Amino acid sequence: MKFIEGMRAVSEGELQVNNITRHQVTRFYREQITKGGYYEQLRRVVEPSIEEFETRGSLDTSGEHANTVVPGLQHKYAQTGLLLVTDRCASYCRYCFRKRMVGRKSDEIASDFAQVAQYIGQHPEMTNVLLSGGDPFVLSTAKLNEILDHLLPIAHLDSIRFGTKMVAYEPRRFDDPALLSLFQRISQAGKTATIVTHFDHIGEISVDAERRIRSLGTQHVQFLNQSVLLAKVNDDPQVLAATFTRCHQIGVRPYYLFQGRPVKGGSHFQVALRRGLEITRGINQRLSGIHKTFKYIMSHDTGKIEILALGDDGRVYMRYHQSKSPEKIGKIFSRAYVENACWLDDLPEK
């Protein structure tokens, strides 16, 4: 098998034991990163590395199993339902935090959408649903419409979100004219359609992606972007500032820069918290006020934690941006910093 470091003989059993994600990348993305001048960085997003055999971690870093309420539906935060609609993607990211299921047949995927809708209907506090997976846009538009058949009649849902990296991996997917009708259905039902793109690097924002985003924007589709801070890929304030600026230029609002998760086979992508804070400060120094829309977030099993600062007192200051426990939301807390710590659990509680 070909790895970034060279060829290596591996057995199928070795790949399975180490949860090595299958190697699959679209021709479009390969050509984009080859021609764009960032190949050495962006190849790490999709090409296997020997380091995947050597990095420890968890396969469920955010407590997804504990928050699954019906098969395929998670309800961790009161207002949001997370719906896993597929276990497939167009290409497979090497740092994926769902590598336990993505790219393989999984029983974590929703199959009974009537059951899903029944649960949502009984929980009026849930105002939005995020379709995720895998990537929902690997599904046919007909299948997506079938899912919407169950969601759109629920009166207290005001937003339908789609989490996708397809805009980077295969933007031509959005040429499907039936998708326009799908987004119109959402709008006509009185709900907002939002596509959450996943651009980790300015080198992923192609001319083709821009064209599709601008076109869908005329159909009242909102765009947000989430990025992951990745060692040797985008751990550079100049690169991320350029990425976020470019997102704003094409109508996509950056809203999360995620701290890399300690996922098994992917924790070598993590950046130390000290360095992460230096990078976010460097990003903000390069952005105008209207472009400073992102939050530096750690998606921990206790909630989404905004990483604020490393104080002169040697403590990391953080705030709960979202939490399963409502009393934690907005709460600022701190922990003593440990050099090279990358995750909340690396920091002592006192």
Backbone torsions as a table, in degrees:
resi	resn	phi	psi	omega
1	MET	NA	140.7	-178.3
2	LYS	-87.5	124.4	175.1
3	PHE	-114.8	166.7	177.9
4	ILE	-55.9	-36.9	-177.0
5	GLU	-81.4	-8.0	-179.0
6	GLY	132.6	-175.5	-179.0
7	MET	-76.9	144.3	176.7
8	ARG	-148.5	136.0	176.6
9	ALA	-81.9	123.7	179.3
10	VAL	-136.0	148.0	177.4
11	SER	-91.3	160.7	176.2
12	GLU	-59.7	-38.9	179.6
13	GLY	-63.3	-39.0	179.1
14	GLU	-64.7	-38.7	178.0
15	LEU	-65.0	-42.0	-178.3
16	GLN	-69.1	-44.2	-178.9
17	VAL	-61.0	-35.8	-178.2
18	ASN	-93.8	6.9	179.0
19	ASN	52.0	44.9	179.3
20	ILE	-76.9	121.2	-179.0
21	THR	-65.5	143.4	177.9
22	ARG	-61.4	151.9	179.7
23	HIS	-95.1	112.6	178.0
24	GLN	-149.8	130.1	-179.6
25	VAL	-145.9	139.4	179.7
26	THR	-69.6	152.1	176.5
27	ARG	-61.7	-38.6	-179.3
28	PHE	-58.4	-48.6	-176.7
29	TYR	-67.1	-40.6	179.5
30	ARG	-60.6	-42.9	178.9
31	GLU	-67.7	-38.6	-179.6
32	GLN	-61.4	-46.9	-176.6
33	ILE	-77.3	-25.0	178.4
34	THR	-72.0	-40.3	-176.2
35	LYS	-87.9	-14.9	-170.3
36	GLY	-86.2	-7.8	177.2
37	GLY	90.7	5.1	-178.9
38	TYR	-124.4	28.4	-172.9
39	TYR	-59.5	-43.3	-176.3
40	GLU	-62.5	-31.7	176.7
41	GLN	-80.1	-50.5	-169.6
42	LEU	-78.9	-18.6	174.9
43	ARG	-61.5	-28.1	-179.6
44	ARG	-67.3	-21.7	177.7
45	VAL	-65.8	-36.0	-171.0
46	VAL	-122.1	-16.7	-176.7
47	GLU	-96.1	136.5	-178.0
48	PRO	-63.8	149.8	177.3
49	SER	-128.8	147.6	175.6
50	ILE	-59.0	-27.4	-179.5
51	GLU	-60.0	-21.5	-179.7
52	GLU	-64.9	-24.5	178.0
53	PHE	-80.1	-16.9	-168.2
54	GLU	-108.6	-11.6	-174.9
55	THR	-97.0	131.3	-179.2
56	ARG	-88.0	170.6	177.1
57	GLY	155.1	-168.9	-178.4
58	SER	-108.6	157.6	174.5
59	LEU	-97.2	-1.0	177.3
60	ASP	-142.3	77.3	-171.5
61	THR	-75.5	-16.0	-175.5
62	SER	-114.5	11.8	177.9
63	GLY	68.3	38.4	-176.1
64	GLU	-66.3	-38.7	179.5
65	HIS	-61.6	-41.2	-176.4
66	ALA	-67.8	-22.2	-176.5
67	ASN	-105.6	10.4	176.9
68	THR	-81.9	121.9	-174.0
69	VAL	-102.0	-33.9	167.6
70	VAL	-139.5	157.0	-176.5
71	PRO	-50.8	120.8	177.9
72	GLY	91.5	-10.7	-178.1
73	LEU	-118.1	124.5	175.7
74	GLN	-107.4	142.1	178.8
75	HIS	-134.2	75.8	-178.6
76	LYS	-87.1	-42.0	-179.9
77	TYR	-109.5	138.4	-169.9
78	ALA	-51.4	-44.1	-171.6
79	GLN	-84.5	-10.3	-168.9
80	THR	-124.7	133.6	170.1
81	GLY	-107.4	131.6	178.1
82	LEU	-106.2	114.6	-172.9
83	LEU	-110.3	115.2	178.4
84	LEU	-87.4	110.1	-172.4
85	VAL	-104.1	-11.4	178.4
86	THR	-159.8	156.6	175.7
87	ASP	-107.9	16.8	-177.2
88	ARG	-118.0	153.5	174.1
89	CYS	-135.3	162.8	177.1
90	ALA	-69.9	-38.6	172.8
91	SER	-136.3	160.6	-176.5
92	TYR	-114.6	119.5	178.9
93	CYS	-74.8	134.9	-176.3
94	ARG	-70.7	-20.7	-177.9
95	TYR	-97.1	7.6	-172.8
96	CYS	-52.7	132.1	-179.7
97	PHE	-85.8	-3.1	174.9
98	ARG	-112.5	31.7	-178.2
99	LYS	-66.3	-12.6	174.6
100	ARG	-63.0	-22.8	-174.0
101	MET	-131.0	-27.5	-174.1
102	VAL	-74.4	132.5	180.0
103	GLY	86.4	4.9	177.8
104	ARG	-142.5	161.9	-179.1
105	LYS	-69.6	124.1	-173.8
106	SER	-128.0	142.8	176.2
107	ASP	-90.5	7.9	178.4
108	GLU	-87.5	-4.1	-176.8
109	ILE	-84.8	139.4	178.4
110	ALA	-64.3	135.4	177.1
111	SER	-126.0	-27.4	-179.2
112	ASP	-109.4	90.6	-175.4
113	PHE	-74.8	-19.9	173.2
114	ALA	-66.3	-40.7	177.7
115	GLN	-65.6	-41.0	176.9
116	VAL	-59.8	-48.5	-178.1
117	ALA	-64.1	-35.5	178.5
118	GLN	-62.3	-44.0	178.9
119	TYR	-63.3	-47.1	-178.7
120	ILE	-61.2	-41.9	-179.8
121	GLY	-60.6	-27.0	179.8
122	GLN	-87.7	0.1	-177.6
123	HIS	-128.0	81.6	-176.5
124	PRO	-64.5	-15.0	176.5
125	GLU	-71.0	-17.3	179.9
126	MET	-82.2	110.7	-175.6
127	THR	-103.6	-13.1	179.7
128	ASN	-146.8	152.7	177.7
129	VAL	-125.5	134.7	177.1
130	LEU	-107.2	116.7	175.0
131	LEU	-83.9	123.3	-175.7
132	SER	-141.1	-161.2	-178.9
133	GLY	175.1	-120.7	21.9
134	GLY	41.8	-173.7	-177.4
135	ASP	-118.6	118.8	-176.3
136	PRO	-59.6	-25.2	-176.6
137	PHE	-83.5	5.2	166.4
138	VAL	-80.9	-17.0	176.1
139	LEU	-75.7	155.8	175.5
140	SER	-67.5	155.4	176.9
141	THR	-63.5	-33.0	176.7
142	ALA	-61.3	-41.8	178.7
143	LYS	-66.0	-40.6	177.9
144	LEU	-62.9	-39.3	177.0
145	ASN	-64.8	-35.7	177.6
146	GLU	-63.0	-40.4	177.5
147	ILE	-64.9	-43.1	179.8
148	LEU	-64.3	-28.8	177.0
149	ASP	-54.3	-31.6	-178.4
150	HIS	-89.2	-28.1	-174.1
151	LEU	-89.9	-39.8	-172.2
152	LEU	-63.9	-31.5	178.5
153	PRO	-70.8	-9.6	-177.3
154	ILE	-79.3	111.3	-169.4
155	ALA	-63.4	-36.9	-174.4
156	HIS	-81.2	-3.0	171.8
157	LEU	-81.6	123.5	178.9
158	ASP	-111.7	-3.0	-177.2
159	SER	-150.2	137.5	172.8
160	ILE	-119.4	120.3	-179.8
161	ARG	-110.1	150.3	176.4
162	PHE	-125.4	115.5	176.1
163	GLY	-89.1	122.0	-171.9
164	THR	-151.5	146.2	167.5
165	LYS	-111.3	8.3	-179.1
166	MET	-62.7	-28.9	179.4
167	VAL	-63.5	-28.3	175.1
168	ALA	-88.3	-39.9	-173.3
169	TYR	-81.2	-37.2	-176.4
170	GLU	-156.3	71.4	-175.1
171	PRO	-61.0	-21.3	-179.5
172	ARG	-66.5	-13.5	174.3
173	ARG	-56.5	-29.2	-174.7
174	PHE	-86.6	7.3	172.7
175	ASP	-81.8	-11.6	-178.6
176	ASP	-59.7	115.0	-178.3
177	PRO	-62.1	-24.8	179.2
178	ALA	-67.1	-23.4	177.9
179	LEU	-66.4	-34.3	177.5
180	LEU	-61.1	-42.0	178.2
181	SER	-64.5	-36.7	178.8
182	LEU	-62.7	-46.5	180.0
183	PHE	-68.1	-33.4	176.0
184	GLN	-65.2	-37.5	176.5
185	ARG	-58.0	-44.5	-179.2
186	ILE	-62.1	-45.3	-179.4
187	SER	-64.2	-43.5	-178.9
188	GLN	-66.9	-22.6	176.5
189	ALA	-82.3	2.1	178.1
190	GLY	81.5	22.8	-178.3
191	LYS	-121.2	158.6	-180.0
192	THR	-94.5	132.0	174.6
193	ALA	-96.0	126.2	-179.5
194	THR	-128.9	129.2	173.5
195	ILE	-104.0	121.7	177.2
196	VAL	-97.6	102.9	-179.3
197	THR	-78.1	169.2	-176.7
198	HIS	-136.6	73.9	174.1
199	PHE	-96.7	115.2	178.6
200	ASP	-91.5	-14.5	-169.7
201	HIS	-157.3	144.3	-179.6
202	ILE	-58.6	-27.0	178.8
203	GLY	-67.6	-10.8	177.3
204	GLU	-91.5	-10.7	-176.1
205	ILE	-90.7	93.9	-175.4
206	SER	-85.5	164.9	173.0
207	VAL	-59.6	-38.7	179.4
208	ASP	-63.9	-41.1	178.7
209	ALA	-64.0	-45.3	-179.9
210	GLU	-58.5	-44.3	-177.4
211	ARG	-60.9	-43.8	-178.9
212	ARG	-69.6	-38.2	179.6
213	ILE	-64.5	-45.7	179.6
214	ARG	-63.2	-38.8	179.9
215	SER	-64.8	-46.7	-179.6
216	LEU	-68.8	-28.4	177.0
217	GLY	-61.3	-30.6	177.6
218	THR	-71.2	-14.3	178.8
219	GLN	-98.4	18.5	176.7
220	HIS	68.9	24.9	173.1
221	VAL	-86.7	127.1	177.3
222	GLN	-87.7	149.7	179.9
223	PHE	-126.5	131.2	170.8
224	LEU	-122.9	159.8	176.1
225	ASN	-128.9	141.0	170.3
226	GLN	-123.1	139.6	178.1
227	SER	-124.8	158.2	173.8
228	VAL	-114.8	133.0	176.7
229	LEU	-75.3	117.5	-170.2
230	LEU	-127.2	124.2	177.8
231	ALA	-60.3	134.7	177.4
232	LYS	70.0	4.1	177.7
233	VAL	-114.0	-57.6	-175.6
234	ASN	-139.2	20.0	-177.7
235	ASP	-79.3	61.4	-174.9
236	ASP	-150.2	119.9	-176.7
237	PRO	-61.0	-31.8	179.9
238	GLN	-67.6	-41.3	179.2
239	VAL	-64.8	-46.8	-177.5
240	LEU	-70.7	-36.7	176.2
241	ALA	-61.8	-41.3	177.9
242	ALA	-65.5	-38.7	179.0
243	THR	-62.7	-47.8	-177.5
244	PHE	-68.5	-37.0	176.7
245	THR	-62.8	-43.6	179.3
246	ARG	-64.6	-39.2	176.9
247	CYS	-57.8	-48.7	179.0
248	HIS	-59.9	-38.6	-178.2
249	GLN	-62.1	-32.4	-176.4
250	ILE	-100.9	7.2	174.4
251	GLY	94.0	25.1	179.2
252	VAL	-120.0	124.9	-177.7
253	ARG	-94.8	115.8	174.8
254	PRO	-63.7	130.8	179.1
255	TYR	-130.1	-21.2	173.8
256	TYR	-134.4	133.5	161.9
257	LEU	-112.7	106.5	-174.5
258	PHE	-83.0	135.8	166.5
259	GLN	-67.4	132.4	178.8
260	GLY	-56.4	141.9	-175.3
261	ARG	-91.8	153.3	178.1
262	PRO	-81.0	61.6	-177.9
263	VAL	-86.9	140.3	-179.7
264	LYS	-58.2	128.8	-179.1
265	GLY	80.1	2.5	-178.8
266	GLY	-137.1	-0.4	-175.3
267	SER	-73.2	-9.7	175.0
268	HIS	-69.8	-11.1	175.4
269	PHE	-82.9	-10.9	-176.4
270	GLN	-67.0	146.7	175.9
271	VAL	-114.2	137.9	179.1
272	ALA	-58.4	146.3	-176.8
273	LEU	-59.2	-39.0	177.8
274	ARG	-57.9	-48.7	-179.5
275	ARG	-65.7	-38.4	178.5
276	GLY	-60.2	-40.8	178.4
277	LEU	-69.3	-36.1	175.6
278	GLU	-63.1	-40.4	-179.4
279	ILE	-66.9	-45.5	-178.9
280	THR	-64.8	-36.0	175.8
281	ARG	-64.6	-41.4	178.1
282	GLY	-64.9	-35.1	176.3
283	ILE	-62.8	-50.1	-176.5
284	ASN	-64.5	-29.4	177.1
285	GLN	-68.0	-21.0	-177.2
286	ARG	-100.3	-5.1	-175.9
287	LEU	-108.4	148.4	171.5
288	SER	-75.5	166.4	-176.4
289	GLY	-56.6	-42.1	-176.8
290	ILE	-72.2	-13.7	179.8
291	HIS	-94.9	-6.6	-178.0
292	LYS	-87.2	70.2	-174.7
293	THR	-108.8	-2.0	-175.6
294	PHE	-94.2	155.2	172.4
295	LYS	-119.3	140.1	176.9
296	TYR	-86.2	111.1	-165.4
297	ILE	-123.5	139.4	169.9
298	MET	-109.8	116.2	-178.3
299	SER	-88.8	82.1	-174.7
300	HIS	-88.6	162.8	-179.7
301	ASP	-67.0	-17.1	176.8
302	THR	-87.9	-11.8	178.5
303	GLY	148.8	179.2	175.1
304	LYS	-84.6	118.4	-174.5
305	ILE	-112.3	120.3	176.0
306	GLU	-80.2	126.5	179.9
307	ILE	-90.9	116.1	-168.5
308	LEU	-97.6	-52.3	-172.1
309	ALA	-167.5	157.4	168.0
310	LEU	-107.1	109.6	-173.2
311	GLY	-76.2	167.1	176.3
312	ASP	-64.6	-17.1	179.1
313	ASP	-85.6	6.2	177.6
314	GLY	77.6	19.8	-179.9
315	ARG	-115.4	144.6	175.4
316	VAL	-90.0	126.0	179.9
317	TYR	-100.7	132.5	-174.7
318	MET	-138.3	164.2	178.6
319	ARG	-142.4	138.3	176.1
320	TYR	-74.7	109.9	176.3
321	HIS	-77.3	-35.0	177.8
322	GLN	-153.0	149.3	-179.2
323	SER	-158.0	153.1	173.7
324	LYS	-67.6	-28.4	177.3
325	SER	-96.3	108.2	-174.6
326	PRO	-55.8	-31.5	-177.4
327	GLU	-67.6	-17.1	179.2
328	LYS	-83.9	-21.8	-173.5
329	ILE	-62.0	125.9	-178.5
330	GLY	86.9	-7.0	-177.0
331	LYS	-74.9	128.8	175.9
332	ILE	-93.8	135.0	178.2
333	PHE	-145.4	170.5	-178.2
334	SER	-142.9	158.7	173.1
335	ARG	-140.2	151.3	177.5
336	ALA	-63.8	133.4	-179.0
337	TYR	-78.9	137.7	173.4
338	VAL	-114.0	129.1	-175.5
339	GLU	-57.0	135.5	-179.9
340	ASN	72.4	9.2	174.6
341	ALA	-65.0	139.5	-178.0
342	CYS	-120.8	-8.5	-171.1
343	TRP	-148.5	156.5	-178.8
344	LEU	-53.5	-40.5	-177.3
345	ASP	-68.8	-11.6	176.3
346	ASP	-82.8	-9.7	-175.3
347	LEU	-105.3	134.6	179.1
348	PRO	-64.2	144.5	-175.2
349	GLU	-69.3	-24.9	-178.5
350	LYS	-89.5	NA	NA
